[in-house]
């Protein structure tokens, strides 16, 4: 513990070390966190941050944490909101400009300020994990279609990797490395749980609409395959002219259509 004894001398301050029998020493001002007469305010901020971390740190590295992080760290959805990741800020939410963020999200800043254990340091608003979840849910609601497209693209990538594995390059020589599917299984399982959380936050309306679109695509594919089989049969029977006309009307062969196969929601989290 350090105690500021006198006015600064150049860029140094005289400090008395209370845990060293009053030993005094001139130290650079930059080594002091605050001056002695500012200590109570600083200690109060430290206590409030510690209280926020105490109710927030449990979320670190959970599926919900990564779901929230994926929404708050993507600048195309929302800027100006960060999750604390160091030990003394773990899982708290930090917002330098609360009014601007609330304006983009359509949230009441006064209501946000009333969040339990929330406070302000040097103009930056600090809130607990519960507020981070509320903000992430709001981001998902306001950007439901774009967020669902992100979720579906990630699910498609996982589906491909579960069959073909993952290839990545390292070093200046761009040396390729391949990870087999079985070694990715645990990571994929965790990631799908995180994606299911984000999916739920988007709301039932967008999920049902995309489900209907996917069902329609599947029906188009089924009918197209029936037409393709009919074309093959017509040619086998010598009806080339009719077959060519049907093939022209069909357009792109069904075999070239790539339909997105979304992974269904898994039970449990």
C-alpha positions as CSV (number, residue, x, y, z in Angstrom):
1,X,0.0,0.0,0.0
2,X,1.3,3.5,-0.9
3,X,0.7,6.8,0.6
4,X,1.3,10.1,-1.2
5,X,3.1,12.4,1.2
6,X,3.9,15.6,-0.7
7,X,3.5,17.6,-3.9
8,X,5.1,16.3,-7.1
9,X,8.8,17.0,-7.7
10,X,9.1,17.2,-11.4
11,X,7.4,14.1,-12.7
12,X,7.9,12.2,-9.4
13,X,5.9,12.0,-6.2
14,X,7.1,11.3,-2.6
15,X,5.4,8.1,-1.5
16,X,5.3,6.6,2.0
17,X,5.0,2.8,2.1
18,X,2.7,2.0,5.0
19,X,3.7,-1.7,4.8
20,X,7.4,-0.8,5.1
21,X,7.5,1.1,8.4
22,X,6.9,4.4,6.8
23,X,9.7,4.1,4.2
24,X,9.6,7.0,1.8
25,X,10.7,7.1,-1.9
26,X,10.3,9.4,-4.9
27,X,8.6,7.4,-7.6
28,X,7.4,8.4,-11.2
29,X,3.9,9.7,-11.2
30,X,2.9,7.2,-13.8
31,X,3.5,4.3,-11.4
32,X,0.7,5.6,-9.2
33,X,-2.8,4.5,-10.0
34,X,-4.3,7.5,-8.4
35,X,-3.3,10.2,-5.9
36,X,-4.0,9.6,-2.2
37,X,-6.8,12.0,-2.0
38,X,-8.5,10.3,-5.0
39,X,-8.3,6.8,-3.4
40,X,-11.8,6.6,-2.1
41,X,-13.4,7.2,-5.5
42,X,-11.0,4.7,-7.1
43,X,-11.7,2.0,-4.4
44,X,-15.4,2.5,-4.9
45,X,-15.1,1.9,-8.6
46,X,-13.0,-1.2,-7.9
47,X,-15.6,-2.5,-5.5
48,X,-18.4,-1.9,-8.0
49,X,-16.5,-3.6,-10.8
50,X,-15.7,-6.6,-8.5
51,X,-19.4,-6.9,-7.7
52,X,-20.3,-6.9,-11.4
53,X,-17.7,-9.5,-12.2
54,X,-18.9,-11.7,-9.3
55,X,-22.3,-12.1,-10.9
56,X,-21.0,-12.3,-14.4
57,X,-17.8,-14.4,-14.6
58,X,-19.8,-17.7,-14.4
59,X,-20.8,-17.2,-18.0
60,X,-17.2,-17.2,-19.4
61,X,-16.7,-19.8,-22.1
62,X,-20.2,-21.2,-21.8
63,X,-22.3,-21.7,-25.0
64,X,-24.3,-18.5,-24.1
65,X,-21.1,-16.5,-23.8
66,X,-20.0,-17.4,-27.3
67,X,-23.6,-16.7,-28.6
68,X,-23.5,-13.2,-27.1
69,X,-19.9,-12.6,-28.3
70,X,-20.8,-13.6,-31.9
71,X,-23.5,-10.9,-31.9
72,X,-21.7,-8.1,-30.1
73,X,-18.3,-8.5,-31.8
74,X,-19.7,-8.3,-35.3
75,X,-19.6,-4.7,-36.4
76,X,-22.2,-5.1,-39.0
77,X,-24.8,-5.7,-36.3
78,X,-23.7,-3.3,-33.6
79,X,-20.8,-1.1,-32.7
80,X,-19.8,0.4,-29.4
81,X,-20.4,-2.6,-27.1
82,X,-17.7,-4.8,-25.7
83,X,-17.4,-7.8,-23.4
84,X,-14.8,-7.7,-20.7
85,X,-12.5,-10.7,-21.0
86,X,-9.7,-10.0,-18.5
87,X,-10.0,-11.4,-14.9
88,X,-11.0,-8.0,-13.4
89,X,-13.6,-7.3,-16.1
90,X,-14.8,-10.8,-17.0
91,X,-18.1,-11.0,-18.8
92,X,-19.2,-7.4,-17.9
93,X,-20.5,-5.3,-20.8
94,X,-18.8,-2.0,-21.5
95,X,-20.5,0.8,-23.4
96,X,-18.6,4.1,-23.9
97,X,-21.6,5.9,-25.5
98,X,-24.8,4.5,-23.9
99,X,-27.1,7.0,-25.5
100,X,-25.9,6.1,-29.0
101,X,-26.2,2.4,-28.4
102,X,-29.6,2.6,-26.9
103,X,-30.7,4.8,-29.8
104,X,-29.6,2.1,-32.3
105,X,-31.3,-0.7,-30.3
106,X,-34.5,1.2,-29.4
107,X,-33.8,0.7,-25.7
108,X,-34.6,3.2,-22.9
109,X,-31.2,4.4,-21.5
110,X,-32.8,5.2,-18.1
111,X,-34.1,1.6,-17.8
112,X,-30.6,0.3,-18.8
113,X,-29.0,2.4,-16.1
114,X,-31.3,0.8,-13.6
115,X,-29.9,-2.6,-14.3
116,X,-28.7,-4.1,-11.0
117,X,-24.9,-3.5,-10.3
118,X,-24.6,-1.2,-13.4
119,X,-22.5,2.0,-13.0
120,X,-20.4,4.5,-14.9
121,X,-16.6,5.0,-14.9
122,X,-15.1,8.0,-16.7
123,X,-18.2,8.3,-18.9
124,X,-18.2,4.6,-19.9
125,X,-21.2,2.6,-18.8
126,X,-20.5,-0.8,-17.2
127,X,-23.1,-3.5,-16.8
128,X,-23.3,-7.1,-15.6
129,X,-23.6,-10.2,-17.8
130,X,-27.4,-10.1,-17.6
131,X,-27.4,-6.8,-19.5
132,X,-25.0,-8.3,-22.1
133,X,-27.6,-11.0,-22.8
134,X,-30.4,-8.5,-23.1
135,X,-28.5,-6.5,-25.6
136,X,-27.5,-9.6,-27.6
137,X,-31.1,-10.7,-27.8
138,X,-32.2,-7.2,-29.0
139,X,-29.5,-7.3,-31.7
140,X,-30.8,-10.7,-32.9
141,X,-34.4,-9.4,-33.0
142,X,-33.5,-6.3,-34.9
143,X,-31.2,-8.1,-37.4
144,X,-33.1,-11.4,-37.5
145,X,-32.8,-12.2,-41.2
146,X,-29.1,-11.3,-41.4
147,X,-28.3,-13.2,-38.2
148,X,-30.1,-16.3,-39.4
149,X,-28.2,-16.2,-42.6
150,X,-25.0,-16.1,-40.6
151,X,-26.3,-19.1,-38.5
152,X,-27.3,-21.1,-41.6
153,X,-23.9,-20.4,-43.3
154,X,-22.1,-21.6,-40.2
155,X,-24.2,-24.7,-40.0
156,X,-23.5,-25.5,-43.6
157,X,-19.8,-25.1,-43.0
158,X,-20.0,-27.5,-40.0
159,X,-22.0,-30.0,-42.1
160,X,-19.3,-30.0,-44.8
161,X,-16.5,-30.3,-42.3
162,X,-18.2,-33.2,-40.5
163,X,-17.9,-35.1,-43.8
164,X,-14.7,-33.7,-45.4
165,X,-12.7,-32.4,-42.4
166,X,-11.0,-29.1,-42.2
167,X,-8.0,-27.9,-44.2
168,X,-6.0,-24.9,-43.2
169,X,-2.6,-23.3,-44.2
170,X,0.2,-22.0,-42.0
171,X,3.6,-20.3,-42.5
172,X,5.0,-18.4,-45.4
173,X,5.1,-21.5,-47.5
174,X,1.3,-21.8,-47.0
175,X,1.7,-25.4,-45.9
176,X,-1.6,-27.2,-45.9
177,X,-2.8,-29.2,-42.9
178,X,-5.9,-31.4,-42.7
179,X,-7.9,-32.2,-39.6
180,X,-10.1,-35.3,-40.0
181,X,-13.9,-35.0,-39.2
182,X,-13.7,-37.2,-36.1
183,X,-11.3,-34.7,-34.4
184,X,-13.8,-31.9,-35.1
185,X,-16.8,-33.6,-33.6
186,X,-16.6,-32.1,-30.1
187,X,-16.0,-28.6,-31.4
188,X,-18.9,-28.9,-33.9
189,X,-21.2,-30.1,-31.2
190,X,-20.4,-27.1,-29.0
191,X,-20.7,-24.7,-31.9
192,X,-24.1,-26.0,-32.9
193,X,-25.4,-25.5,-29.3
194,X,-24.2,-21.8,-29.5
195,X,-25.9,-21.4,-32.9
196,X,-29.1,-22.8,-31.6
197,X,-29.1,-20.2,-28.8
198,X,-28.7,-17.4,-31.4
199,X,-31.4,-19.0,-33.6
200,X,-33.9,-18.8,-30.7
201,X,-33.1,-15.2,-30.1
202,X,-34.0,-14.3,-33.7
203,X,-37.6,-15.2,-32.9
204,X,-40.1,-17.8,-34.2
205,X,-41.4,-15.7,-37.1
206,X,-38.1,-15.6,-39.0
207,X,-37.4,-19.2,-38.2
208,X,-40.8,-20.3,-39.5
209,X,-40.4,-18.1,-42.6
210,X,-37.1,-19.7,-43.5
211,X,-38.4,-23.2,-42.7
212,X,-41.2,-22.5,-45.2
213,X,-38.7,-21.3,-47.8
214,X,-36.6,-24.4,-47.3
215,X,-39.6,-26.6,-47.6
216,X,-40.5,-24.8,-50.9
217,X,-37.0,-25.3,-52.2
218,X,-37.2,-29.0,-51.3
219,X,-40.5,-29.3,-53.2
220,X,-39.0,-27.6,-56.2
221,X,-36.1,-30.0,-56.2
222,X,-38.5,-33.0,-55.9
223,X,-40.6,-31.9,-58.8
224,X,-37.5,-31.1,-60.9
225,X,-36.2,-34.6,-60.3
226,X,-39.6,-36.0,-61.5
227,X,-39.3,-34.0,-64.7
228,X,-35.7,-35.1,-65.2
229,X,-36.7,-38.7,-64.9
230,X,-39.6,-38.1,-67.4
231,X,-37.1,-36.6,-69.9
232,X,-34.9,-39.6,-69.6
233,X,-37.9,-41.9,-70.1
234,X,-39.1,-39.9,-73.2
235,X,-35.7,-40.2,-74.8
236,X,-35.6,-43.9,-74.1
237,X,-39.0,-44.2,-76.0
238,X,-37.7,-42.1,-78.9
239,X,-39.5,-38.9,-78.1
240,X,-36.4,-36.7,-78.4
241,X,-38.3,-33.5,-79.5
242,X,-40.6,-33.5,-76.5
243,X,-37.8,-34.4,-74.2
244,X,-35.7,-31.5,-75.5
245,X,-38.6,-29.1,-75.1
246,X,-39.2,-30.2,-71.5
247,X,-35.4,-30.0,-70.8
248,X,-35.4,-26.4,-72.1
249,X,-38.4,-25.4,-70.0
250,X,-36.8,-26.9,-66.9
251,X,-33.7,-24.7,-67.2
252,X,-30.9,-25.5,-64.8
253,X,-30.6,-29.3,-64.2
254,X,-31.7,-30.2,-60.7
255,X,-28.4,-32.0,-60.2
256,X,-26.7,-28.6,-60.3
257,X,-29.0,-27.1,-57.6
258,X,-27.3,-26.6,-54.3
259,X,-29.9,-26.5,-51.5
260,X,-29.0,-25.4,-48.0
261,X,-29.6,-28.2,-45.5
262,X,-29.9,-26.6,-42.1
263,X,-29.0,-28.6,-39.0
264,X,-32.1,-29.0,-36.9
265,X,-32.2,-27.7,-33.3
266,X,-30.7,-30.1,-30.8
267,X,-32.3,-30.6,-27.5
268,X,-30.6,-29.4,-24.4
269,X,-27.9,-26.9,-23.9
